């Protein structure tokens, strides 16, 4: 999609920062937005040959399906609680492959120039959100765990959720909230790559005296599941753009299907502990995402960031890659209960992020 007249072309000598102007979305969801929402998002289709009716219909249906992501998440999580056997076939190998597929789908939308643009134009907003992800959220998770009187194992799982990277679904919720989707993708990518060293360091620092932590194992898994697929996707984008162009229309569907099955698998594997923990665990996990999102909004506002950027940062801070946290807990923490908060988080993360997005959808952006 081409930018409107509000946005300077990419080759122009003067360009406004991402945090001030809406650029065309780098997100996978950009190619599946229905025509009515394109207008709302100030995106226009470049002059081109009209698409066949079948392709247009597919894109509209795909967009509607993707936009209902929180609904599918809740339904699949409920199905997993009701009958876990439906999803127990999704073993660790399949789970890992699904996460790698999500990271690959992010990588094919990125180029090295995107990162250069961030360092040139939007570093303050990216750094602020990064601090929210890796400073505020881990400390908040630990504090909520102590306040709720959680066991050491559940506390470790809570801190793990607070210490992981932002989730890809934040890009969709940012679009719904009238945030800056391009900036959202860059922020998600920044925290995702940083997870290679930040997640193991935070877990070792905050949890080392609580439960055994395999920090090196966490780092290796993060490189395998996160960094390698992203680099592969960027390479495909650079050296085989025609292939990427063919894949992009179905990539949102693949991303949503991968996510909801990962959610269902995580919930199914720890169904009994989830039910046994009750609201004593549900409420702290909900508070982590809700309070994190509210702080992620008001702190940037107090620092002088505009409304669009503040909404983007709030959703990025609230929505974590909880499925990845579940995999790390399963592979590198000795205690079984450590993986339970991540399984609970995958549901509350989607509900909280989408609730914030829908609320902001109906509140005009005053400084737009």
C-alpha positions as CSV (number, residue, x, y, z in Angstrom):
1,X,0.0,0.0,0.0
2,X,1.1,3.5,-0.7
3,X,1.0,6.3,1.9
4,X,-1.4,9.1,1.7
5,X,-0.4,12.7,1.0
6,X,0.1,13.1,4.8
7,X,3.2,11.0,4.7
8,X,6.4,11.8,2.8
9,X,7.6,9.2,0.3
10,X,10.4,6.9,1.5
11,X,12.8,8.5,-0.9
12,X,12.1,12.0,0.2
13,X,14.9,14.0,1.9
14,X,12.7,15.1,4.8
15,X,10.6,12.5,6.7
16,X,8.7,12.7,10.0
17,X,9.4,10.1,12.7
18,X,7.2,7.1,12.9
19,X,6.0,8.2,16.3
20,X,4.5,11.3,14.7
21,X,3.1,10.1,11.4
22,X,1.3,7.0,10.4
23,X,3.3,5.1,7.7
24,X,2.0,2.2,5.7
25,X,1.9,-0.9,8.0
26,X,4.8,-3.3,7.9
27,X,2.6,-5.8,9.7
28,X,1.4,-9.0,8.2
29,X,-2.1,-7.8,8.8
30,X,-1.6,-4.9,6.3
31,X,-2.5,-7.0,3.3
32,X,-5.7,-8.4,4.8
33,X,-7.5,-5.3,5.8
34,X,-10.9,-4.8,4.2
35,X,-11.5,-1.8,2.0
36,X,-13.7,-0.1,4.5
37,X,-11.0,-0.2,7.2
38,X,-8.3,0.9,4.8
39,X,-10.0,4.2,4.6
40,X,-10.2,4.5,8.3
41,X,-6.5,3.7,8.6
42,X,-5.7,6.4,6.1
43,X,-4.2,3.9,3.7
44,X,-4.9,3.9,0.0
45,X,-4.4,1.3,-2.7
46,X,-1.9,2.4,-5.4
47,X,-3.1,2.5,-9.0
48,X,-3.2,-1.0,-10.2
49,X,-5.2,-3.5,-12.1
50,X,-8.3,-4.4,-10.0
51,X,-8.1,-7.8,-8.3
52,X,-10.4,-10.6,-9.3
53,X,-13.6,-11.0,-7.3
54,X,-12.4,-14.3,-5.8
55,X,-9.2,-12.7,-4.5
56,X,-11.0,-9.7,-3.1
57,X,-13.5,-12.0,-1.4
58,X,-10.7,-14.1,0.1
59,X,-9.0,-11.0,1.5
60,X,-12.2,-9.7,3.1
61,X,-13.0,-13.0,4.7
62,X,-9.4,-13.4,5.8
63,X,-9.5,-9.9,7.4
64,X,-12.7,-10.6,9.3
65,X,-11.2,-13.9,10.6
66,X,-8.0,-12.3,11.7
67,X,-9.7,-9.4,13.4
68,X,-11.6,-11.9,15.5
69,X,-8.4,-13.3,16.9
70,X,-9.3,-12.6,20.6
71,X,-12.5,-14.5,20.1
72,X,-10.8,-17.6,18.6
73,X,-8.2,-17.4,21.4
74,X,-10.9,-17.6,24.1
75,X,-12.9,-20.3,22.3
76,X,-9.9,-22.5,21.8
77,X,-8.7,-22.0,25.4
78,X,-12.2,-22.9,26.6
79,X,-12.2,-26.0,24.4
80,X,-8.8,-27.0,25.8
81,X,-10.2,-26.7,29.4
82,X,-13.3,-28.7,28.5
83,X,-11.5,-31.5,26.6
84,X,-7.7,-31.2,26.7
85,X,-7.3,-34.4,24.6
86,X,-8.3,-32.4,21.6
87,X,-4.9,-30.6,21.7
88,X,-2.5,-32.9,23.5
89,X,-1.2,-34.2,20.2
90,X,0.6,-30.8,19.8
91,X,3.9,-32.0,21.2
92,X,7.0,-29.9,22.1
93,X,8.3,-30.3,18.5
94,X,5.1,-29.0,17.0
95,X,4.9,-26.3,19.5
96,X,8.4,-25.1,18.7
97,X,7.7,-25.2,15.0
98,X,4.6,-23.1,15.4
99,X,6.5,-20.4,17.3
100,X,9.2,-20.4,14.7
101,X,6.6,-20.0,12.0
102,X,5.3,-16.9,13.8
103,X,8.8,-15.4,14.0
104,X,9.4,-16.2,10.3
105,X,6.1,-14.4,9.4
106,X,7.4,-11.4,11.2
107,X,10.8,-11.6,9.5
108,X,9.4,-11.5,5.9
109,X,7.9,-8.1,6.6
110,X,11.2,-6.5,7.7
111,X,14.3,-5.1,6.0
112,X,17.6,-3.7,7.4
113,X,16.4,-0.2,6.4
114,X,13.5,-0.5,8.8
115,X,16.0,-0.7,11.7
116,X,18.1,2.1,10.3
117,X,15.0,4.3,10.2
118,X,14.2,3.6,13.8
119,X,17.7,4.6,15.0
120,X,17.5,7.7,12.8
121,X,14.0,8.8,13.8
122,X,12.2,6.9,16.6
123,X,14.8,5.7,19.0
124,X,13.3,7.5,22.1
125,X,9.9,5.8,21.8
126,X,11.4,2.4,21.1
127,X,13.7,2.7,24.1
128,X,10.9,3.8,26.3
129,X,8.7,0.9,25.3
130,X,11.7,-1.5,25.6
131,X,12.2,-0.3,29.2
132,X,8.5,-1.0,29.9
133,X,8.9,-4.5,28.5
134,X,12.1,-5.5,30.3
135,X,12.2,-3.3,33.4
136,X,8.7,-2.4,34.5
137,X,6.9,-5.6,33.6
138,X,9.3,-8.1,35.3
139,X,9.2,-6.0,38.5
140,X,5.5,-5.7,38.3
141,X,5.1,-9.5,37.8
142,X,7.3,-10.1,40.9
143,X,5.4,-7.6,43.0
144,X,2.0,-9.0,42.0
145,X,3.2,-12.5,42.8
146,X,4.3,-11.5,46.3
147,X,1.1,-9.6,46.9
148,X,-1.0,-12.6,45.9
149,X,1.1,-15.0,48.0
150,X,1.9,-17.3,45.1
151,X,4.1,-20.3,45.5
152,X,7.8,-20.0,44.4
153,X,7.0,-22.1,41.3
154,X,4.1,-19.9,40.2
155,X,6.1,-16.8,41.1
156,X,8.8,-18.0,38.8
157,X,6.2,-18.5,36.0
158,X,4.8,-15.0,36.5
159,X,8.3,-13.4,36.3
160,X,9.0,-15.4,33.2
161,X,5.9,-13.9,31.6
162,X,7.0,-10.4,32.6
163,X,10.5,-11.0,31.2
164,X,9.6,-12.2,27.7
165,X,9.3,-10.2,24.5
166,X,6.2,-8.5,23.1
167,X,3.7,-10.7,21.2
168,X,3.0,-10.4,17.5
169,X,-0.8,-10.1,18.0
170,X,0.0,-6.6,19.4
171,X,0.3,-5.4,15.8
172,X,-3.4,-6.2,15.1
173,X,-4.6,-4.6,18.3
174,X,-2.5,-1.5,17.6
175,X,-4.3,-1.2,14.3
176,X,-7.7,-1.5,15.9
177,X,-6.8,1.1,18.6
178,X,-5.8,3.6,15.9
179,X,-2.1,3.4,16.9
180,X,1.0,3.4,14.7
181,X,1.2,-0.1,13.3
182,X,4.6,0.4,11.6
183,X,6.0,1.5,14.9
184,X,4.3,-1.4,16.7
185,X,6.1,-3.9,14.4
186,X,9.5,-2.3,15.0
187,X,8.9,-2.3,18.8
188,X,7.8,-6.0,18.7
189,X,10.9,-6.9,16.7
190,X,13.2,-4.9,19.1
191,X,11.9,-6.7,22.2
192,X,11.9,-10.1,20.4
193,X,15.5,-9.9,19.4
194,X,16.5,-8.5,22.8
195,X,14.9,-11.6,24.4
196,X,18.0,-13.5,23.4
197,X,19.9,-11.9,26.3
198,X,17.3,-10.1,28.4
199,X,15.0,-13.0,29.3
200,X,17.7,-15.3,30.6
201,X,19.4,-12.4,32.4
202,X,16.2,-11.3,34.1
203,X,15.2,-14.8,35.1
204,X,18.6,-15.6,36.6
205,X,18.7,-12.2,38.4
206,X,15.1,-12.2,39.7
207,X,14.6,-16.0,40.2
208,X,18.0,-17.5,40.8
209,X,17.4,-17.6,44.5
210,X,13.8,-18.8,44.1
211,X,13.9,-21.7,41.7
212,X,16.7,-23.3,39.5
213,X,17.0,-21.4,36.2
214,X,18.8,-22.7,33.1
215,X,19.8,-19.3,31.7
216,X,22.1,-20.7,29.0
217,X,19.3,-23.0,27.8
218,X,16.9,-20.1,27.6
219,X,19.4,-18.1,25.5
220,X,20.0,-21.0,23.1
221,X,16.3,-21.7,22.7
222,X,15.6,-18.0,22.0
223,X,18.2,-17.9,19.3
224,X,16.8,-21.0,17.7
225,X,13.1,-20.1,17.9
226,X,13.4,-16.3,17.5
227,X,16.6,-15.0,15.9
228,X,17.1,-17.7,13.2
229,X,13.5,-17.5,11.8
230,X,13.6,-13.7,11.8
231,X,16.9,-13.6,9.9
232,X,15.6,-16.3,7.5
233,X,12.5,-14.2,6.9
234,X,14.5,-11.0,6.2
235,X,16.7,-13.0,3.8
236,X,13.7,-14.2,1.9
237,X,12.3,-10.7,1.8
238,X,15.6,-9.5,0.3
239,X,16.6,-12.3,-2.1
240,X,13.2,-13.7,-3.0
241,X,10.7,-10.9,-2.9
242,X,8.3,-12.5,-5.4
243,X,8.0,-15.5,-3.3
244,X,7.3,-13.4,-0.2
245,X,4.7,-11.4,-2.2
246,X,2.8,-14.7,-2.9
247,X,2.9,-15.8,0.7
248,X,1.8,-12.6,2.3
249,X,-1.9,-12.8,1.6
250,X,-2.2,-16.1,3.5
251,X,0.4,-15.3,6.2
252,X,-2.1,-13.6,8.6
253,X,-4.3,-16.7,8.5
254,X,-1.3,-19.0,9.2
255,X,-0.3,-16.7,12.0
256,X,-3.7,-16.7,13.7
257,X,-4.1,-20.5,13.3
258,X,-0.6,-21.1,14.7
259,X,-1.3,-18.8,17.7
260,X,-4.7,-20.3,18.7
261,X,-3.4,-23.8,18.5
262,X,-0.4,-22.9,20.6
263,X,-2.8,-21.3,23.1
264,X,-5.0,-24.4,23.2
265,X,-2.0,-26.7,23.5
266,X,-0.5,-24.7,26.4
267,X,-3.9,-24.6,28.3
268,X,-4.5,-28.4,27.7
269,X,-1.1,-29.4,29.1
270,X,-1.7,-27.7,32.4
271,X,-5.5,-27.9,32.7
272,X,-5.6,-29.4,36.2
273,X,-3.2,-26.8,37.8
274,X,-5.1,-24.0,36.1
275,X,-8.4,-25.2,37.6
276,X,-6.7,-25.9,41.0
277,X,-5.1,-22.4,41.2
278,X,-8.4,-20.7,40.6
279,X,-8.8,-16.9,40.8
280,X,-5.7,-16.7,43.1
281,X,-3.6,-17.1,39.9
282,X,-6.1,-15.6,37.4
283,X,-6.3,-12.2,39.0
284,X,-2.5,-11.6,39.3
285,X,-2.0,-12.6,35.7
286,X,-4.9,-10.4,34.5
287,X,-3.5,-7.5,36.6
288,X,-0.1,-7.9,35.1
289,X,-1.4,-7.3,31.6
290,X,-4.0,-4.7,32.5
291,X,-1.8,-2.6,34.8
292,X,1.1,-3.0,32.5
293,X,-1.0,-1.7,29.6
294,X,-2.3,1.3,31.6
295,X,1.2,2.2,32.8
296,X,2.4,1.7,29.3
297,X,0.0,4.4,28.2
298,X,0.1,7.0,31.0
299,X,3.9,7.0,31.5
300,X,4.6,7.9,27.8
301,X,1.8,10.5,27.9
302,X,3.5,12.2,30.9
303,X,6.8,12.1,29.0
304,X,5.3,14.1,26.2
305,X,4.6,11.4,23.6
306,X,1.6,11.9,21.4
307,X,-1.7,10.0,21.7
308,X,-1.1,7.6,18.8
309,X,2.4,6.6,20.0
310,X,1.2,6.3,23.6
311,X,-1.6,3.9,22.5
312,X,1.0,1.9,20.5
313,X,3.3,1.7,23.5
314,X,0.5,0.6,25.9
315,X,-0.5,-2.3,23.8
316,X,3.1,-3.4,23.1
317,X,3.8,-3.4,26.8
318,X,0.6,-5.2,27.8
319,X,0.7,-8.0,25.2
320,X,3.5,-10.5,25.8
321,X,4.6,-13.6,23.8
322,X,3.1,-15.9,26.4
323,X,3.3,-19.0,24.2
324,X,7.0,-18.5,24.0
325,X,7.2,-18.2,27.8
326,X,5.3,-21.5,28.1
327,X,7.9,-23.2,25.8
328,X,10.8,-21.8,27.8
329,X,9.2,-22.9,31.1
330,X,8.6,-26.4,29.7
331,X,12.2,-26.8,28.4
332,X,14.3,-25.0,31.0
333,X,12.6,-24.9,34.4
334,X,12.6,-28.0,36.5
335,X,9.3,-27.5,38.2
336,X,6.1,-28.3,36.3
337,X,4.0,-25.5,37.9
338,X,6.3,-22.8,36.4
339,X,4.6,-23.2,33.0
340,X,1.1,-22.6,34.4
341,X,1.2,-18.7,34.5
342,X,2.2,-18.6,30.9
343,X,-0.7,-20.8,29.9
344,X,-3.1,-18.5,31.8
345,X,-1.4,-15.5,30.4
346,X,-2.0,-16.4,26.7
347,X,-5.7,-16.0,27.3
348,X,-5.7,-12.8,29.5
349,X,-3.1,-11.2,27.2
350,X,-5.4,-11.5,24.2
351,X,-8.5,-10.4,26.1
352,X,-6.7,-7.4,27.7
353,X,-5.0,-6.2,24.6
354,X,-8.2,-6.5,22.5
355,X,-10.2,-4.7,25.2
356,X,-7.8,-1.8,25.2
357,X,-7.9,-1.7,21.4
358,X,-11.7,-1.7,21.2
359,X,-11.9,1.0,23.8
360,X,-9.5,3.3,21.9
361,X,-11.1,2.5,18.6
362,X,-14.1,4.6,19.7
363,X,-12.1,7.4,21.3
364,X,-10.8,10.0,18.7
365,X,-7.1,10.7,18.5
366,X,-7.1,14.3,19.6
367,X,-3.6,15.1,18.5
368,X,-3.8,13.3,15.2
